[in-house]
């Protein structure tokens, strides 16, 4: 018996080796040894939260293509971005997204069927346009004013601006979505551990998405074993909170100028397509996707400005030059002024280039016929993806100083090319629908803060700890 097992095992190893050597269509693409044979490599780095820096190093070592799994490849080839992510692409989101979606039928981020996604996006697109998002500026002002009050109480003692940015971003989403802040700024901390649960959900989705079968097996067994996967916090805790807020609004006749009211209006006009469950899903997404990413972006911009005093000085000079248009009594920087400040906008763009909020690749399934990338044929059915951290540091796109924080690059003659490969919010038809709201928040937050405070790093020589999913 044992000899038969040994023979079977040996034959299996030989068969796998022959396949890998002669028949594996990705055999010539370099990458980590373990990644060639197993998804354990992807699981490890996705769980650890260092995929962004790991992929930068691997592409610097191996070039445009890196093999990250038995059937998966990462691309840093600029010419591959538009075919994979551009308008009318035939590349579809990979099964990695199915874990984030779970059983939800309405999910603009994770929906893999392009026809369904297109129909859903058309329902809510008008809500998230630049012009419509400008209408929520008074709500953002309310939260900024509270933030400035709280910071004034701290005086000059060291404080974690990254944490204050999170408190701000969550309360803005509450105010904009429900006309109601969550109370994080008022309390000065996350009293109900929402940040912890969201952190766990994102981390869990990142690594469990590499093996979707685990999620669905766990899903079927939950009645027996309970919930062991943090990704379900997105579908449970946050969803229950939003459901409660929607229920409170159900019999209220008073009109609110917020996103929930806009979603309800869509529902009244198209009740079949936008039913109660879909309103719930979209409102939940506003909180889950619209808070943490904005907070991370604000923290990154402030960090890079503090690390680059010349850029900080130029920005503060631009802010001072616009003071007359704002007025000394106006505490919150107006959006119409911020939009006319080229250096401010360049700093925001550069901060997001240096530190995209998402550290994972955006995986897509290769369609029929395959795709040739950097001279290699990636066959249909394989998964290919680009990582914003990698693309944003490509010297071929951004120059030899791609690793440096340099806002001036966005004011140069090459800015059109830089915008073309700006990947912080995704690309094409799957561009983040909340981009306009996030940009409005950041455009108002930065000058409102820097107008009254001089910031510096408490430990300027320490490298920040980066965990990014």
Secondary structure as GFF3:
##gff-version 3
##sequence-region A 1 469
A	DSSP	alpha_helix	2	18	.	.	.	ID=ss1
A	DSSP	pi_helix	19	23	.	.	.	ID=ss2
A	DSSP	alpha_helix	33	37	.	.	.	ID=ss3
A	DSSP	alpha_helix	40	48	.	.	.	ID=ss4
A	DSSP	alpha_helix	51	62	.	.	.	ID=ss5
A	DSSP	beta_strand	65	69	.	.	.	ID=ss6
A	DSSP	beta_strand	72	75	.	.	.	ID=ss7
A	DSSP	alpha_helix	78	85	.	.	.	ID=ss8
A	DSSP	beta_strand	92	93	.	.	.	ID=ss9
A	DSSP	three_ten_helix	95	97	.	.	.	ID=ss10
A	DSSP	alpha_helix	98	101	.	.	.	ID=ss11
A	DSSP	alpha_helix	114	124	.	.	.	ID=ss12
A	DSSP	three_ten_helix	125	128	.	.	.	ID=ss13
A	DSSP	alpha_helix	130	133	.	.	.	ID=ss14
A	DSSP	three_ten_helix	134	136	.	.	.	ID=ss15
A	DSSP	alpha_helix	137	154	.	.	.	ID=ss16
A	DSSP	alpha_helix	161	178	.	.	.	ID=ss17
A	DSSP	alpha_helix	184	187	.	.	.	ID=ss18
A	DSSP	alpha_helix	194	208	.	.	.	ID=ss19
A	DSSP	three_ten_helix	209	211	.	.	.	ID=ss20
A	DSSP	alpha_helix	212	225	.	.	.	ID=ss21
A	DSSP	three_ten_helix	230	233	.	.	.	ID=ss22
A	DSSP	alpha_helix	237	249	.	.	.	ID=ss23
A	DSSP	alpha_helix	259	269	.	.	.	ID=ss24
A	DSSP	alpha_helix	276	307	.	.	.	ID=ss25
A	DSSP	alpha_helix	309	321	.	.	.	ID=ss26
A	DSSP	alpha_helix	323	326	.	.	.	ID=ss27
A	DSSP	alpha_helix	335	338	.	.	.	ID=ss28
A	DSSP	alpha_helix	342	354	.	.	.	ID=ss29
A	DSSP	beta_strand	361	365	.	.	.	ID=ss30
A	DSSP	beta_strand	371	373	.	.	.	ID=ss31
A	DSSP	beta_strand	376	378	.	.	.	ID=ss32
A	DSSP	beta_strand	383	387	.	.	.	ID=ss33
A	DSSP	alpha_helix	388	391	.	.	.	ID=ss34
A	DSSP	alpha_helix	395	398	.	.	.	ID=ss35
A	DSSP	three_ten_helix	407	411	.	.	.	ID=ss36
A	DSSP	alpha_helix	415	420	.	.	.	ID=ss37
A	DSSP	three_ten_helix	428	430	.	.	.	ID=ss38
A	DSSP	alpha_helix	435	450	.	.	.	ID=ss39
###
